[in-house]
Amino acid sequence: MEVVRVNGRYRRYALARFSSTLGTTVAPLGLAFAVVELGGGATALGLVLMGGLLVFIAVTPVAGVAADRLPRLPIIVVCQIVCGASQAVAAVLVLTGTASVWSLVGLEMVTAAAGAFFQPAVKGLVPQVVPPGPMLVQANAILQIANNGVAVIGPGVAGVVIAATSPGVILAFDAVTFILSAAVFVTLRLPAAVQQERRRFISDLMEGWSAFRNRRWLWVLTVLSAMTSACWAAGMGVLGPIFATQYLDGAVSLGLMSSAIGVGLACGSITSLLFPPARVGLMMCITPIPEALLFISMASDAPMPVLAGAAILTGAAGTIQLINWMSYLQETIPQEQLSRIMATTATIGTLLVPVAYAVAGPLADVIGVRAVLAGCAVIILGGTIAVFCVRDVRQLSAHTTRRRPSLA
């Protein structure tokens, strides 16, 4: 692809992102089954995940302002090192049999805090590496293709490794990939950024909030993202390992489902590269539907081939949404506001996830795992229909990225 051939900065950026993705793709399985080995069920796993998300939500608005005010690259490097150190400690505790649910909660909170600073910085860095236009969509798509190639094989291999050894091995691998990513990011050389006028922190924070709030299409779609993210957290993050243990073959089956999602991610990446959607708003309303179909399949005792097929569709739709939405924002939002907008969408988009982590396990104990999965499907479908009724969303088209609209 042209962007890979002519842009050396992008090649280094993509390599660094790919390195950390090698570990983060499989790390959730390692964490989940580390909790299960400690005797924890859905409630304990929800507690571990919820602790990290609460920190992420609290820190992300501050991180967005920091990424717009400070050089983004040093923030990224430090965050990768912190994540690597945190995962290394978790791996040692699990491998030595000295881990506890509370120690994993604490380490997950450290990793989440670093991740909160990493995400708006690394997403805001892309327009500094790749010029606006079709090449930006291409850059995001190629990055996803490479990363999703790992998602096809990684979870299945991780399930076998966990079954044969220990979840700590997966956590140790994640730590190594974070450090390698930091080492590559250090070699990245960026053009000098335009210096923005320094103002009070609160003023910058409020400006970012106003830029978000005044775009109706942006906050409506972010609310939809919050709903679908919460359902995914409940359905796959908390109840996925429990569902696989009760109704399938445990870690191996969950790994196969995750790999099927990875196949879909790869297919969706290629589709976005070849056929970028013109109607971005319509795309954002359609792509959550396969997630609902996956949960319906899980709730209805569907066989593994059906689950795999639904997982492939879910992965494809998710990556089509991610690539084109990210590219749309990177071209539409002014560079000096981009990290704050990314941070705001990330904060609101994950606001309901801690609630899902806290509620999914106890609710499943009362009404059953499959009933909760069915409820998640209903929420997703209802939210999608409601958002599609908003005219600003329906009219959102890719051609609007050729100009920079006003905040109104």
TORKOL-4160 file (C-alpha; in steps of 0.2 Angstrom, whole numbers, padded with zeros to 4 digits, m for minus):
408
<pt num="1" X="0000" Y="0000" Z="0000"/>
<pt num="2" X="0006" Y="0018" Z="m0004"/>
<pt num="3" X="0006" Y="0024" Z="0014"/>
<pt num="4" X="0017" Y="0010" Z="0019"/>
<pt num="5" X="0029" Y="0012" Z="0005"/>
<pt num="6" X="0031" Y="0031" Z="0006"/>
<pt num="7" X="0029" Y="0035" Z="0024"/>
<pt num="8" X="0043" Y="0029" Z="0036"/>
<pt num="9" X="0035" Y="0037" Z="0051"/>
<pt num="10" X="0019" Y="0027" Z="0048"/>
<pt num="11" X="0029" Y="0011" Z="0047"/>
<pt num="12" X="0037" Y="0014" Z="0064"/>
<pt num="13" X="0020" Y="0020" Z="0071"/>
<pt num="14" X="0011" Y="0004" Z="0065"/>
<pt num="15" X="0025" Y="m0007" Z="0071"/>
<pt num="16" X="0024" Y="0000" Z="0088"/>
<pt num="17" X="0005" Y="m0002" Z="0089"/>
<pt num="18" X="0006" Y="m0019" Z="0082"/>
<pt num="19" X="0019" Y="m0024" Z="0095"/>
<pt num="20" X="0008" Y="m0019" Z="0110"/>
<pt num="21" X="m0008" Y="m0027" Z="0101"/>
<pt num="22" X="0001" Y="m0044" Z="0101"/>
<pt num="23" X="m0001" Y="m0044" Z="0120"/>
<pt num="24" X="m0017" Y="m0034" Z="0123"/>
<pt num="25" X="m0026" Y="m0046" Z="0111"/>
<pt num="26" X="m0024" Y="m0061" Z="0122"/>
<pt num="27" X="m0021" Y="m0052" Z="0139"/>
<pt num="28" X="m0040" Y="m0052" Z="0144"/>
<pt num="29" X="m0041" Y="m0071" Z="0143"/>
<pt num="30" X="m0025" Y="m0072" Z="0154"/>
<pt num="31" X="m0033" Y="m0060" Z="0167"/>
<pt num="32" X="m0050" Y="m0069" Z="0166"/>
<pt num="33" X="m0044" Y="m0086" Z="0169"/>
<pt num="34" X="m0032" Y="m0080" Z="0182"/>
<pt num="35" X="m0047" Y="m0074" Z="0192"/>
<pt num="36" X="m0056" Y="m0090" Z="0189"/>
<pt num="37" X="m0041" Y="m0100" Z="0195"/>
<pt num="38" X="m0041" Y="m0090" Z="0211"/>
<pt num="39" X="m0059" Y="m0097" Z="0214"/>
<pt num="40" X="m0068" Y="m0081" Z="0208"/>
<pt num="41" X="m0084" Y="m0081" Z="0197"/>
<pt num="42" X="m0092" Y="m0068" Z="0187"/>
<pt num="43" X="m0094" Y="m0056" Z="0202"/>
<pt num="44" X="m0075" Y="m0057" Z="0206"/>
<pt num="45" X="m0070" Y="m0055" Z="0187"/>
<pt num="46" X="m0082" Y="m0040" Z="0186"/>
<pt num="47" X="m0074" Y="m0032" Z="0201"/>
<pt num="48" X="m0057" Y="m0033" Z="0193"/>
<pt num="49" X="m0063" Y="m0026" Z="0177"/>
<pt num="50" X="m0073" Y="m0013" Z="0185"/>
<pt num="51" X="m0059" Y="m0006" Z="0196"/>
<pt num="52" X="m0049" Y="m0003" Z="0180"/>
<pt num="53" X="m0063" Y="0005" Z="0171"/>
<pt num="54" X="m0067" Y="0017" Z="0185"/>
<pt num="55" X="m0049" Y="0023" Z="0185"/>
<pt num="56" X="m0050" Y="0025" Z="0166"/>
<pt num="57" X="m0066" Y="0035" Z="0166"/>
<pt num="58" X="m0059" Y="0047" Z="0180"/>
<pt num="59" X="m0042" Y="0049" Z="0172"/>
<pt num="60" X="m0047" Y="0051" Z="0153"/>
<pt num="61" X="m0053" Y="0069" Z="0153"/>
<pt num="62" X="m0037" Y="0075" Z="0161"/>
<pt num="63" X="m0027" Y="0064" Z="0149"/>
<pt num="64" X="m0036" Y="0072" Z="0134"/>
<pt num="65" X="m0031" Y="0089" Z="0140"/>
<pt num="66" X="m0013" Y="0084" Z="0143"/>
<pt num="67" X="m0012" Y="0076" Z="0125"/>
<pt num="68" X="m0018" Y="0092" Z="0117"/>
<pt num="69" X="m0006" Y="0103" Z="0128"/>
<pt num="70" X="0010" Y="0092" Z="0129"/>
<pt num="71" X="0020" Y="0083" Z="0116"/>
<pt num="72" X="0011" Y="0067" Z="0113"/>
<pt num="73" X="0025" Y="0055" Z="0110"/>
<pt num="74" X="0033" Y="0056" Z="0127"/>
<pt num="75" X="0016" Y="0052" Z="0135"/>
<pt num="76" X="0014" Y="0037" Z="0124"/>
<pt num="77" X="0032" Y="0030" Z="0128"/>
<pt num="78" X="0029" Y="0032" Z="0147"/>
<pt num="79" X="0012" Y="0024" Z="0147"/>
<pt num="80" X="0019" Y="0009" Z="0137"/>
<pt num="81" X="0033" Y="0007" Z="0150"/>
<pt num="82" X="0020" Y="0008" Z="0165"/>
<pt num="83" X="0008" Y="m0004" Z="0157"/>
<pt num="84" X="0023" Y="m0017" Z="0154"/>
<pt num="85" X="0029" Y="m0015" Z="0172"/>
<pt num="86" X="0011" Y="m0018" Z="0179"/>
<pt num="87" X="0008" Y="m0033" Z="0168"/>
<pt num="88" X="0025" Y="m0040" Z="0173"/>
<pt num="89" X="0021" Y="m0039" Z="0192"/>
<pt num="90" X="0004" Y="m0047" Z="0188"/>
<pt num="91" X="0012" Y="m0061" Z="0179"/>
<pt num="92" X="0025" Y="m0064" Z="0193"/>
<pt num="93" X="0011" Y="m0065" Z="0206"/>
<pt num="94" X="0000" Y="m0077" Z="0196"/>
<pt num="95" X="0015" Y="m0088" Z="0191"/>
<pt num="96" X="0021" Y="m0089" Z="0209"/>
<pt num="97" X="0004" Y="m0092" Z="0216"/>
<pt num="98" X="0004" Y="m0077" Z="0227"/>
<pt num="99" X="m0009" Y="m0067" Z="0217"/>
<pt num="100" X="m0026" Y="m0062" Z="0225"/>
<pt num="101" X="m0041" Y="m0054" Z="0217"/>
<pt num="102" X="m0037" Y="m0038" Z="0226"/>
<pt num="103" X="m0019" Y="m0037" Z="0220"/>
<pt num="104" X="m0026" Y="m0040" Z="0202"/>
<pt num="105" X="m0038" Y="m0026" Z="0205"/>
<pt num="106" X="m0024" Y="m0014" Z="0210"/>
<pt num="107" X="m0013" Y="m0019" Z="0195"/>
<pt num="108" X="m0028" Y="m0017" Z="0183"/>
<pt num="109" X="m0031" Y="0000" Z="0190"/>
<pt num="110" X="m0013" Y="0005" Z="0187"/>
<pt num="111" X="m0013" Y="m0002" Z="0169"/>
<pt num="112" X="m0030" Y="0007" Z="0166"/>
<pt num="113" X="m0023" Y="0024" Z="0172"/>
<pt num="114" X="m0008" Y="0022" Z="0160"/>
<pt num="115" X="m0020" Y="0017" Z="0146"/>
<pt num="116" X="m0031" Y="0032" Z="0149"/>
<pt num="117" X="m0016" Y="0043" Z="0145"/>
<pt num="118" X="m0011" Y="0032" Z="0130"/>
<pt num="119" X="m0027" Y="0032" Z="0120"/>
<pt num="120" X="m0030" Y="0050" Z="0117"/>
<pt num="121" X="m0012" Y="0053" Z="0114"/>
<pt num="122" X="m0009" Y="0039" Z="0102"/>
<pt num="123" X="m0025" Y="0043" Z="0092"/>
<pt num="124" X="m0021" Y="0061" Z="0091"/>
<pt num="125" X="m0004" Y="0057" Z="0084"/>
<pt num="126" X="m0010" Y="0049" Z="0068"/>
<pt num="127" X="m0013" Y="0065" Z="0059"/>
<pt num="128" X="0004" Y="0070" Z="0063"/>
<pt num="129" X="0011" Y="0055" Z="0055"/>
<pt num="130" X="m0001" Y="0053" Z="0040"/>
<pt num="131" X="m0008" Y="0068" Z="0030"/>
<pt num="132" X="m0027" Y="0070" Z="0029"/>
<pt num="133" X="m0037" Y="0063" Z="0014"/>
<pt num="134" X="m0039" Y="0045" Z="0008"/>
<pt num="135" X="m0022" Y="0040" Z="0014"/>
<pt num="136" X="m0028" Y="0043" Z="0032"/>
<pt num="137" X="m0042" Y="0030" Z="0030"/>
<pt num="138" X="m0029" Y="0018" Z="0022"/>
<pt num="139" X="m0017" Y="0020" Z="0036"/>
<pt num="140" X="m0031" Y="0016" Z="0049"/>
<pt num="141" X="m0037" Y="0001" Z="0039"/>
<pt num="142" X="m0019" Y="m0006" Z="0036"/>
<pt num="143" X="m0016" Y="m0005" Z="0055"/>
<pt num="144" X="m0032" Y="m0014" Z="0059"/>
<pt num="145" X="m0028" Y="m0028" Z="0046"/>
<pt num="146" X="m0011" Y="m0031" Z="0054"/>
<pt num="147" X="m0018" Y="m0030" Z="0072"/>
<pt num="148" X="m0033" Y="m0041" Z="0068"/>
<pt num="149" X="m0022" Y="m0054" Z="0060"/>
<pt num="150" X="m0016" Y="m0057" Z="0077"/>
<pt num="151" X="m0034" Y="m0058" Z="0084"/>
<pt num="152" X="m0037" Y="m0072" Z="0072"/>
<pt num="153" X="m0024" Y="m0084" Z="0079"/>
<pt num="154" X="m0020" Y="m0076" Z="0096"/>
<pt num="155" X="m0035" Y="m0080" Z="0107"/>
<pt num="156" X="m0036" Y="m0098" Z="0101"/>
<pt num="157" X="m0017" Y="m0100" Z="0105"/>
<pt num="158" X="m0019" Y="m0091" Z="0121"/>
<pt num="159" X="m0033" Y="m0103" Z="0127"/>
<pt num="160" X="m0022" Y="m0118" Z="0123"/>
<pt num="161" X="m0007" Y="m0110" Z="0132"/>
<pt num="162" X="m0018" Y="m0106" Z="0148"/>
<pt num="163" X="m0025" Y="m0124" Z="0148"/>
<pt num="164" X="m0007" Y="m0131" Z="0146"/>
<pt num="165" X="0002" Y="m0119" Z="0158"/>
<pt num="166" X="m0004" Y="m0104" Z="0167"/>
<pt num="167" X="m0013" Y="m0088" Z="0164"/>
<pt num="168" X="0003" Y="m0079" Z="0171"/>
<pt num="169" X="0012" Y="m0084" Z="0155"/>
<pt num="170" X="0000" Y="m0074" Z="0144"/>
<pt num="171" X="0002" Y="m0059" Z="0156"/>
<pt num="172" X="0021" Y="m0060" Z="0155"/>
<pt num="173" X="0020" Y="m0060" Z="0136"/>
<pt num="174" X="0009" Y="m0045" Z="0137"/>
<pt num="175" X="0022" Y="m0036" Z="0148"/>
<pt num="176" X="0036" Y="m0040" Z="0135"/>
<pt num="177" X="0025" Y="m0033" Z="0120"/>
<pt num="178" X="0022" Y="m0016" Z="0130"/>
<pt num="179" X="0041" Y="m0014" Z="0132"/>
<pt num="180" X="0045" Y="m0018" Z="0114"/>
<pt num="181" X="0032" Y="m0006" Z="0109"/>
<pt num="182" X="0039" Y="0008" Z="0119"/>
<pt num="183" X="0056" Y="0005" Z="0112"/>
<pt num="184" X="0050" Y="0007" Z="0094"/>
<pt num="185" X="0040" Y="0023" Z="0098"/>
<pt num="186" X="0056" Y="0030" Z="0105"/>
<pt num="187" X="0063" Y="0029" Z="0087"/>
<pt num="188" X="0049" Y="0039" Z="0080"/>
<pt num="189" X="0054" Y="0056" Z="0074"/>
<pt num="190" X="0039" Y="0068" Z="0071"/>
<pt num="191" X="0038" Y="0085" Z="0063"/>
<pt num="192" X="0038" Y="0100" Z="0075"/>
<pt num="193" X="0020" Y="0103" Z="0081"/>
<pt num="194" X="0012" Y="0120" Z="0080"/>
<pt num="195" X="0013" Y="0127" Z="0098"/>
<pt num="196" X="m0004" Y="0131" Z="0105"/>
<pt num="197" X="m0008" Y="0146" Z="0116"/>
<pt num="198" X="m0007" Y="0139" Z="0134"/>
<pt num="199" X="m0022" Y="0143" Z="0145"/>
<pt num="200" X="m0029" Y="0137" Z="0162"/>
<pt num="201" X="m0032" Y="0118" Z="0163"/>
<pt num="202" X="m0050" Y="0121" Z="0167"/>
<pt num="203" X="m0052" Y="0132" Z="0152"/>
<pt num="204" X="m0045" Y="0119" Z="0140"/>
<pt num="205" X="m0056" Y="0106" Z="0148"/>
<pt num="206" X="m0072" Y="0116" Z="0146"/>
<pt num="207" X="m0067" Y="0120" Z="0128"/>
<pt num="208" X="m0065" Y="0102" Z="0124"/>
<pt num="209" X="m0082" Y="0098" Z="0132"/>
<pt num="210" X="m0091" Y="0112" Z="0122"/>
<pt num="211" X="m0083" Y="0106" Z="0106"/>
<pt num="212" X="m0090" Y="0089" Z="0110"/>
<pt num="213" X="m0107" Y="0095" Z="0116"/>
<pt num="214" X="m0111" Y="0106" Z="0101"/>
<pt num="215" X="m0110" Y="0092" Z="0088"/>
<pt num="216" X="m0126" Y="0083" Z="0090"/>
<pt num="217" X="m0121" Y="0069" Z="0079"/>
<pt num="218" X="m0106" Y="0066" Z="0090"/>
<pt num="219" X="m0114" Y="0065" Z="0107"/>
<pt num="220" X="m0129" Y="0055" Z="0101"/>
<pt num="221" X="m0117" Y="0042" Z="0093"/>
<pt num="222" X="m0106" Y="0042" Z="0108"/>
<pt num="223" X="m0121" Y="0038" Z="0119"/>
<pt num="224" X="m0125" Y="0023" Z="0107"/>
<pt num="225" X="m0107" Y="0017" Z="0109"/>
<pt num="226" X="m0109" Y="0018" Z="0128"/>
<pt num="227" X="m0124" Y="0006" Z="0127"/>
<pt num="228" X="m0116" Y="m0006" Z="0116"/>
<pt num="229" X="m0099" Y="m0006" Z="0125"/>
<pt num="230" X="m0108" Y="m0009" Z="0142"/>
<pt num="231" X="m0117" Y="m0024" Z="0134"/>
<pt num="232" X="m0101" Y="m0031" Z="0127"/>
<pt num="233" X="m0093" Y="m0029" Z="0144"/>
<pt num="234" X="m0107" Y="m0039" Z="0152"/>
<pt num="235" X="m0110" Y="m0051" Z="0139"/>
<pt num="236" X="m0092" Y="m0056" Z="0134"/>
<pt num="237" X="m0081" Y="m0048" Z="0147"/>
<pt num="238" X="m0089" Y="m0054" Z="0162"/>
<pt num="239" X="m0101" Y="m0068" Z="0157"/>
<pt num="240" X="m0091" Y="m0074" Z="0142"/>
<pt num="241" X="m0079" Y="m0085" Z="0152"/>
<pt num="242" X="m0094" Y="m0091" Z="0163"/>
<pt num="243" X="m0104" Y="m0095" Z="0148"/>
<pt num="244" X="m0089" Y="m0105" Z="0140"/>
<pt num="245" X="m0087" Y="m0114" Z="0156"/>
<pt num="246" X="m0105" Y="m0119" Z="0159"/>
<pt num="247" X="m0111" Y="m0122" Z="0142"/>
<pt num="248" X="m0095" Y="m0125" Z="0131"/>
<pt num="249" X="m0077" Y="m0132" Z="0134"/>
<pt num="250" X="m0070" Y="m0118" Z="0144"/>
<pt num="251" X="m0055" Y="m0108" Z="0139"/>
<pt num="252" X="m0053" Y="m0117" Z="0122"/>
<pt num="253" X="m0070" Y="m0113" Z="0117"/>
<pt num="254" X="m0069" Y="m0095" Z="0122"/>
<pt num="255" X="m0053" Y="m0094" Z="0113"/>
<pt num="256" X="m0061" Y="m0101" Z="0097"/>
<pt num="257" X="m0075" Y="m0088" Z="0098"/>
<pt num="258" X="m0062" Y="m0074" Z="0101"/>
<pt num="259" X="m0053" Y="m0080" Z="0086"/>
<pt num="260" X="m0069" Y="m0080" Z="0075"/>
<pt num="261" X="m0071" Y="m0062" Z="0081"/>
<pt num="262" X="m0053" Y="m0060" Z="0075"/>
<pt num="263" X="m0057" Y="m0067" Z="0058"/>
<pt num="264" X="m0071" Y="m0055" Z="0056"/>
<pt num="265" X="m0060" Y="m0040" Z="0062"/>
<pt num="266" X="m0048" Y="m0045" Z="0047"/>
<pt num="267" X="m0062" Y="m0046" Z="0035"/>
<pt num="268" X="m0069" Y="m0029" Z="0041"/>
<pt num="269" X="m0052" Y="m0021" Z="0039"/>
<pt num="270" X="m0050" Y="m0026" Z="0021"/>
<pt num="271" X="m0068" Y="m0021" Z="0017"/>
<pt num="272" X="m0065" Y="m0004" Z="0024"/>
<pt num="273" X="m0049" Y="m0002" Z="0014"/>
<pt num="274" X="m0058" Y="m0007" Z="m0002"/>
<pt num="275" X="m0075" Y="0000" Z="0000"/>
<pt num="276" X="m0076" Y="0014" Z="0013"/>
<pt num="277" X="m0094" Y="0018" Z="0017"/>
<pt num="278" X="m0101" Y="0035" Z="0010"/>
<pt num="279" X="m0115" Y="0036" Z="0023"/>
<pt num="280" X="m0105" Y="0036" Z="0040"/>
<pt num="281" X="m0121" Y="0039" Z="0050"/>
<pt num="282" X="m0130" Y="0024" Z="0043"/>
<pt num="283" X="m0114" Y="0013" Z="0045"/>
<pt num="284" X="m0114" Y="0018" Z="0064"/>
<pt num="285" X="m0132" Y="0012" Z="0066"/>
<pt num="286" X="m0130" Y="m0004" Z="0056"/>
<pt num="287" X="m0114" Y="m0010" Z="0064"/>
<pt num="288" X="m0120" Y="m0014" Z="0082"/>
<pt num="289" X="m0133" Y="m0026" Z="0075"/>
<pt num="290" X="m0121" Y="m0041" Z="0073"/>
<pt num="291" X="m0116" Y="m0039" Z="0092"/>
<pt num="292" X="m0135" Y="m0042" Z="0096"/>
<pt num="293" X="m0136" Y="m0057" Z="0085"/>
<pt num="294" X="m0121" Y="m0065" Z="0094"/>
<pt num="295" X="m0129" Y="m0063" Z="0111"/>
<pt num="296" X="m0145" Y="m0070" Z="0104"/>
<pt num="297" X="m0136" Y="m0085" Z="0097"/>
<pt num="298" X="m0127" Y="m0087" Z="0114"/>
<pt num="299" X="m0144" Y="m0086" Z="0124"/>
<pt num="300" X="m0153" Y="m0098" Z="0112"/>
<pt num="301" X="m0141" Y="m0113" Z="0114"/>
<pt num="302" X="m0135" Y="m0111" Z="0096"/>
<pt num="303" X="m0121" Y="m0124" Z="0091"/>
<pt num="304" X="m0103" Y="m0118" Z="0090"/>
<pt num="305" X="m0103" Y="m0116" Z="0071"/>
<pt num="306" X="m0117" Y="m0103" Z="0073"/>
<pt num="307" X="m0108" Y="m0095" Z="0087"/>
<pt num="308" X="m0093" Y="m0094" Z="0077"/>
<pt num="309" X="m0102" Y="m0086" Z="0062"/>
<pt num="310" X="m0111" Y="m0073" Z="0073"/>
<pt num="311" X="m0094" Y="m0069" Z="0080"/>
<pt num="312" X="m0086" Y="m0066" Z="0063"/>
<pt num="313" X="m0100" Y="m0054" Z="0059"/>
<pt num="314" X="m0098" Y="m0045" Z="0075"/>
<pt num="315" X="m0079" Y="m0043" Z="0072"/>
<pt num="316" X="m0082" Y="m0037" Z="0054"/>
<pt num="317" X="m0095" Y="m0024" Z="0059"/>
<pt num="318" X="m0085" Y="m0018" Z="0074"/>
<pt num="319" X="m0069" Y="m0015" Z="0064"/>
<pt num="320" X="m0078" Y="m0007" Z="0050"/>
<pt num="321" X="m0086" Y="0005" Z="0062"/>
<pt num="322" X="m0069" Y="0008" Z="0071"/>
<pt num="323" X="m0059" Y="0012" Z="0056"/>
<pt num="324" X="m0071" Y="0023" Z="0047"/>
<pt num="325" X="m0077" Y="0032" Z="0063"/>
<pt num="326" X="m0059" Y="0035" Z="0068"/>
<pt num="327" X="m0054" Y="0042" Z="0051"/>
<pt num="328" X="m0070" Y="0053" Z="0051"/>
<pt num="329" X="m0065" Y="0061" Z="0068"/>
<pt num="330" X="m0047" Y="0063" Z="0063"/>
<pt num="331" X="m0051" Y="0073" Z="0048"/>
<pt num="332" X="m0066" Y="0082" Z="0054"/>
<pt num="333" X="m0060" Y="0088" Z="0071"/>
<pt num="334" X="m0047" Y="0102" Z="0072"/>
<pt num="335" X="m0030" Y="0095" Z="0077"/>
<pt num="336" X="m0029" Y="0106" Z="0093"/>
<pt num="337" X="m0045" Y="0099" Z="0099"/>
<pt num="338" X="m0043" Y="0081" Z="0093"/>
<pt num="339" X="m0036" Y="0072" Z="0109"/>
<pt num="340" X="m0049" Y="0081" Z="0120"/>
<pt num="341" X="m0063" Y="0075" Z="0109"/>
<pt num="342" X="m0056" Y="0057" Z="0108"/>
<pt num="343" X="m0055" Y="0058" Z="0127"/>
<pt num="344" X="m0072" Y="0064" Z="0129"/>
<pt num="345" X="m0079" Y="0051" Z="0118"/>
<pt num="346" X="m0069" Y="0037" Z="0127"/>
<pt num="347" X="m0075" Y="0043" Z="0144"/>
<pt num="348" X="m0093" Y="0044" Z="0140"/>
<pt num="349" X="m0092" Y="0028" Z="0129"/>
<pt num="350" X="m0086" Y="0018" Z="0144"/>
<pt num="351" X="m0096" Y="0027" Z="0157"/>
<pt num="352" X="m0109" Y="0012" Z="0158"/>
<pt num="353" X="m0096" Y="m0002" Z="0157"/>
<pt num="354" X="m0092" Y="m0002" Z="0176"/>
<pt num="355" X="m0110" Y="m0003" Z="0180"/>
<pt num="356" X="m0111" Y="m0018" Z="0168"/>
<pt num="357" X="m0096" Y="m0026" Z="0177"/>
<pt num="358" X="m0104" Y="m0023" Z="0194"/>
<pt num="359" X="m0122" Y="m0029" Z="0189"/>
<pt num="360" X="m0119" Y="m0043" Z="0176"/>
<pt num="361" X="m0112" Y="m0056" Z="0188"/>
<pt num="362" X="m0126" Y="m0054" Z="0202"/>
<pt num="363" X="m0139" Y="m0053" Z="0189"/>
<pt num="364" X="m0134" Y="m0069" Z="0181"/>
<pt num="365" X="m0134" Y="m0077" Z="0197"/>
<pt num="366" X="m0153" Y="m0072" Z="0199"/>
<pt num="367" X="m0160" Y="m0074" Z="0182"/>
<pt num="368" X="m0147" Y="m0084" Z="0173"/>
<pt num="369" X="m0132" Y="m0081" Z="0161"/>
<pt num="370" X="m0143" Y="m0083" Z="0145"/>
<pt num="371" X="m0157" Y="m0071" Z="0151"/>
<pt num="372" X="m0144" Y="m0058" Z="0154"/>
<pt num="373" X="m0137" Y="m0061" Z="0136"/>
<pt num="374" X="m0154" Y="m0059" Z="0129"/>
<pt num="375" X="m0157" Y="m0043" Z="0138"/>
<pt num="376" X="m0141" Y="m0036" Z="0131"/>
<pt num="377" X="m0147" Y="m0040" Z="0113"/>
<pt num="378" X="m0163" Y="m0031" Z="0117"/>
<pt num="379" X="m0154" Y="m0015" Z="0123"/>
<pt num="380" X="m0142" Y="m0015" Z="0108"/>
<pt num="381" X="m0157" Y="m0016" Z="0095"/>
<pt num="382" X="m0167" Y="m0003" Z="0104"/>
<pt num="383" X="m0153" Y="0009" Z="0106"/>
<pt num="384" X="m0149" Y="0007" Z="0087"/>
<pt num="385" X="m0167" Y="0011" Z="0082"/>
<pt num="386" X="m0168" Y="0026" Z="0093"/>
<pt num="387" X="m0151" Y="0034" Z="0086"/>
<pt num="388" X="m0156" Y="0030" Z="0068"/>
<pt num="389" X="m0171" Y="0042" Z="0071"/>
<pt num="390" X="m0160" Y="0057" Z="0074"/>
<pt num="391" X="m0159" Y="0066" Z="0057"/>
<pt num="392" X="m0141" Y="0073" Z="0061"/>
<pt num="393" X="m0135" Y="0055" Z="0062"/>
<pt num="394" X="m0144" Y="0049" Z="0046"/>
<pt num="395" X="m0137" Y="0063" Z="0036"/>
<pt num="396" X="m0119" Y="0061" Z="0042"/>
<pt num="397" X="m0109" Y="0057" Z="0026"/>
<pt num="398" X="m0090" Y="0054" Z="0022"/>
<pt num="399" X="m0089" Y="0069" Z="0010"/>
<pt num="400" X="m0091" Y="0081" Z="0024"/>
<pt num="401" X="m0073" Y="0077" Z="0030"/>
<pt num="402" X="m0067" Y="0086" Z="0015"/>
<pt num="403" X="m0070" Y="0102" Z="0025"/>
<pt num="404" X="m0068" Y="0107" Z="0043"/>
<pt num="405" X="m0086" Y="0111" Z="0049"/>
<pt num="406" X="m0089" Y="0124" Z="0063"/>
<pt num="407" X="m0093" Y="0118" Z="0081"/>
<pt num="408" X="m0112" Y="0121" Z="0078"/>
